[in-house]
Amino acid sequence: MPFTPFHMGPGAAIKAVSGKYFSLMVFGFSQIAIDIEPLIRILQEDNILHGYTHTYLGAVVIGFFSIVVGKPFCECLLRIWNYLNKPKYLQWLRLIPEITWLSSILGAFIGTFSHVFLDSIMHSDMHPFAPFSSSNDILHIMPSGWLYLLCVFLGVVGFMVILLVGAWNKWSIEIE
């Protein structure tokens, strides 16, 4: 998959189901972090784009990195977002700027492991179990087009549920 946007679809669906127990921000951070290696390889015109970071062992390393660096970075972004939404008519866009450790851990590791899983379905240069095995048994279990559609569908449904729940919570707070 070409970088993060398609990977965010499943993340949105997971956020819609798990709510405060899953950080979509840290999930997104982990998606970007894991795709830095392919970006560098593209710029170097390498034949193999998906190396160490696109293995499950690499996903663990990137997951820990996403917790340690991503949690404070994402909290800082949330505080900046809230500062930019200071005017009264933008108050409804404010978000809670604290990310719990549990939601950060789940966002980071679900992010990295789902990334490796989804990329393993469509990229022939993937060896998700390296260095222990060079096999990729799920390669092409689904046509790439269907995989893209699945990710887009999950994203649309996930973001719609997130927006509806958010609107309901704001509405129910104002009524009381």
N, C-alpha and C positions, 0 to 999 in steps of 0.2 A: 504494500500500500504506500502511496506516495505521501510520506510524512503524516503528521498528526491528525488532520481533520477527520478522516474516516475512522480512526481509532477512538475519537471522542464520542461517537455514536453509542457503542456499548457502554462507555463510561457514564453517559447521560442516563441510560436505562438503569444502570446499577445505582446511580445516585437517586433516581426516582423511587426505587424500591427500598433502599437502605437509609435514606435521609441523612440525619446528622452523623451517622456512623461511618460515612464514606466521604472523603474530601475529593471533589471533582477537580479542584485547583491542583492538588498534589498529584492526582492522576494525570492531569494535563502536563504538569511539569515533568513527570516521569516519561511521558510520551516523547516530549522534546528531547530530554536527556538521552534516551535510548537511540534516537535517530541522529544524534550528532556524528556517530561513526559512519553511517551510510552517506551523510552529507560530505564529510571529509573525503570519503572514497570516491564520490561522484566528482568532486573538485579535482582530485588527483587522477581522474579517468581510470580508476581501477576496474578490473573485470569482475571482481567479487565485491559486492556492496555490503552484504550482511555477514559480518564476522563475529568476533567475540561477544559484543554487546547483544547480539541477537541469538544468544543461547540461554537456556534456563539458568545456567551458572552465572552468566553475565547479567541476567535479569535480577538475580539476588544482589549483586554488587550495585547495579544502577538503582535498585529499590532502596538499599540503605543510603546511598547518596541522595536520593530524592526525599528521604525522611530528614536527614541531617541538614541538607542545604535547602530543599524545597519547602519544608514547613515554614521556616522563618521568612524565606523569600516571598512565598504566597501570602503570608500574614501581612507583610509589608505592602504588597500590591493591594490587598483588601483595605488597608488603612488609607492608602493613596486614593483608591476608588471612593471610599467614604468621604474623604476630604474634598474631592472634586464634586461630590453630590451634596454639598453643604446647603445650597439654596433650598428654601422651604418646599418648593414645588418638585424638587428632586429627592426629597427625604425617603420616598417609597423605594428608591433604588439602593438604599444603604444595606450593607450586609454585615453580618457578625464577623469581626476581623480576627477572631481567635479560632485556630484549628486544633482540635484535640489530638493527642498523640495516637489514640486508637484510629481515628478517621484518617490521619496522616499515614499510618502504617498500612491500613487497608487500601487507601488510594494509591500508594506507591507500589505495593506488591501486586495488587490486582492489575494496576497499570502496566507494569513491566511483564508480568506473566501472560496477560491477555495479548500484549503486543507481539511477543514471541509466538504465541499460538496462532494468531491471525496471519502474521507474516509467513509462518511455516506452511500455511495452506496454499499460498500463491507464489512464493519465491523459490526457485530451484537451487539457489546458492545458499539456502538455509540448512544448517545442521544444528537443530535446537538442543540436542543432547551432547554436543561436543564439550569436552574432549573425550567423553566416554564412548560415544558412538557417532558415526557419520550418517546414520540413517535419518530419513525424514518420511515417516510412514503416512503422514496426513497431507503430503503434497498433492494438490489437485483433487482432494476429496469433494471439492465444490468448485464450480467454475468461478473465475475471478469476478465476472460481472455480477453473479449472484451474491458473492461475498460483499462487494461494494453496496449492493442494494440492501442487504441485511444490515450493514452498518448504518446506512442512511436511515432506514426504517427505524432501527433502535434509537437513533439520535432524535428523529422527529418525535416519536412517541415519548421518549424519555424527557426531552425538553418541554413538551406540552404538559406532561404530568408535573414536572418541577414547577412550571409557571402556574398551573392550576392550583397546586398545593400552596404555593407562595401567595397567590391572590386570595385563596380561602383563608389562610392564616392571617393575612393583613385585614381582610374583611371581618373575620370573626373577632379580632382584637378590637376593632373600631366599634362593633355593636355592643360589646359588654360595657 
